[in-house]
Amino acid sequence: MADPSDAAREARPSVERAVEVAGETPAEVGAPADAPDDGASDASGAEAPLAGTGDAADAAVAPELVVRFLDVGQGDAALISCDGQWLLIDGGPPKASSTLYAILQRLGVTRLDCIVSTHPDADHAGGLSGALEVATCGTFYASTATSDTRTWRGVCDRLERQGVPLSIPAPGDSFDLGAARVTFLGPVRAAPDDNNNSLVLRIDHGGDSFLFTGDAEREEESDLLVAGANLCADVLKVGHHGSAGASSPAFVAAVDPQVAVISVGRNSYGHPTDEVLDRLEVQGARVLRTDQGGDIVATTRGNGIAFEQVGMIGE
């Protein structure tokens, strides 16, 4: 839900078009012991690894992709690194600004090569201001160039200070994050509401893949299915925090995830709903939730994904 505007004016930063830049039972596996340091340690005192996908223990030596699903309460944020390059997808609600600031400081991140704001709602974009206070941004991808919320104006003000324009990607636009590939799939068409105008993107690294859907609901999911988008992925970041209006049976079946991550906190909406949890169970996906153990860290060298739930990264 976007926060109310305190002023009538709209934020109108400069805008650029985005273009391309250069087994059924999972095994208990952890990150390979010889994992290279990509600039920071992810956690200390982590719990035993959760079940992974594929055979991460036998993965060939390759650059490590680390996907961190951050516990930002009722909101979304994911911090991703590969080959020393960093990507932030959403930043959680405004109160998560200090969380993002602290995590980036602990990890020693002073530059985010890319930031993706899936849509301008406060529970996804609010914490981006904190990230932009501690790190510079290379490219900022957004679903819209205008929004009349105080939260979005704050983000745009910080981007203007850094001289970073907004890039509005089209389906099929992609960029490299080290050895990984990031590809935008949607929105396929403009929608009248922010949720169904969410940027949908996938990350591929070797044989492993992650799908991020923002707050896309059934309407945008249907558009992606009709367009024949490449939705099948090992890990699904469940849309709209597990709302019944998202994760339709047809969409979940098309993604066919081994692991489904729900970024959620205490809320009055009933997220995640039993309906969505049942759909994921029927599909055979293991569900991991940020409200049940904190930050979730997925690690892969392209041949199997290991998961840990670590409380808070770096503490």
Secondary structure by P-SEA (a helix, b strand, c coil): ccccccccbbbbcbbbbbccccccccccccccccccccccccccccccccccccccccccccbbbbbbbcccccbbbbbbbcccbbbbcccccccaaaaaaaaaaaaccccccbbbccccccccccaaaaaaacbbbccccccccccccaaaaaaaaaaaaacbbbbbbcccbbbbcccbbbbbccccccccccccccccbbbbccccbbbbbccccaaaaaaaaaacccccccccccccccccccccaaaaaaacccbbbbbccccccccccaaaaaaaaaabbbbbbcccccbbbbbbcccbbbbbbcccccc
